[in-house]
Amino acid sequence: MTKMINLKPFREFVQSESLGGSILIICVVISLIIANSPLAGAFENLLGIELGVDTDTFHLRYPVLLWVNDGLMAVLFLLVGLEIKRELVEGELSSFKKAALPIFAALGGVVAPATIYFLLNSGTHTAAGWGIPMATDIAFAIAIITMLGSKAPASLKIFLAALAIVDDLMAILVIAIFYSSELHYTYLLYAGGIFAVLLALNRLGVKSLAAYLIPGAFIWYFIHHSGVHATIAGVLTAFAIPTTPNAQESPLEKLEHMLMKPVNYVIMPVFALSNTNITFEAGMVEGLTTTLGMGIILGLVVGKPLGISLFSWLTVKLGISSMPSQAGWAHIVGVGMLGGIGFTMSVFIALLSFPGEHTILSEAKFSILTGSILSGILGYAMLSRVSKKSAP
């Protein structure tokens, strides 16, 4: 008997991401308006307010902005980790044949932009930002391909979603390896010990979400103090939560459904609102032509579609995988262009690349915004054009 694939999680994922992308756009606009209005100073002060507790043994008092970037973003990474694990167990990454195309496409979409940026910025003070153009913003990319409706084959939407999930996994690895500060191994051992307990709970068949999430909060605390970026705690916790390879709702899928709306409708918009506050200044447009600006823009607009298309072509030609049904190479190029919408993750990596460097960060954010908008417009236009050509 042919095994039925449960498409409900994917449908909910696409619907949630597409609306979340629309809300993100609104928050980006609001943030830009605030940053260029008399409210700019008050907004900066709001983000600088310190919250939490700080004692001799427990240090957890930080500005609002850090709570957003390290705390709320850990919840986003928890959801991303859940999505990756589900796809590995029962979805588009569950077999090598199915996973090969999005995996190799995502690899190309990471290598090409990073190479372009590195070639332009090697030996300069902005060289550390090579990871910025690597990331794909799932919410924006899915939102745009969903706007195309029936013009884009369903298989193409699944391919983009799987590609973006693998892309996120690669971004997580890059952050963990290259964008962490000095390591404190005692805290890492504490976090590792708790993670081992969570894996043991999984093996014992414990299904209570609280049994994973409460220790997961402690993993976040210890990783935050270890020097590794705290968002990695979300991924580790997600990988320990049990799931099943069938249509029966597992603890992982239950948590995934619980988190989708809060993440897409609250956490990512709050991140965008807090981190897109770019004050337009004289010379900022000229900053787009610096090695930093060109590295980011060319990485997103040229590197992403080039890497995704080239690696996809090689994977198919070598017989490792096959094309998505009803999709041609022009569709793959269009998806590659949408992959250049780096926004949320690119801004996040920019914050890790240039901590405390306000001027460079502003240039990087403006370049990310420019490159992402261009990628979105080009991707939408490309896929619309291909659809018209293939229409009867």
Secondary structure, DSSP 8 states (H G I E B T S, - for coil): -------HHHHHHHHHHHHHHHHHHHHHHHHHHHHTSTTHHHHHHHHH-EEEEE-SS-EEEEEHHHIIIIIIHHHHHHHHHHHHHHHHHHSTTSSHHHHHHHHHHHHHHHHHHHHHHHHHHTTSTTGGGGGGGG---HHHHHHHHHHTGGGS-HHHHHHHHHHHHHHHHHHHHHHHHHS--S--HHHHHHHHHHHHHHHHHHHTT---SHHHHHHHHHHHHHHHHHTS-TTHHHHHHHHHS---SSSS--HHHHHHHHHHHHIIIIIHHHHHHHH------TTTTGGGGSHHHHHHHHIIIIIHHHHHHHHHHHHHHTTSS---TT--HHHHHHHHHHTT--HHHHHHHHHHHSTT-HHHHHHHHHHHHHHHHHHHHHHHHHHHHHHHHH--
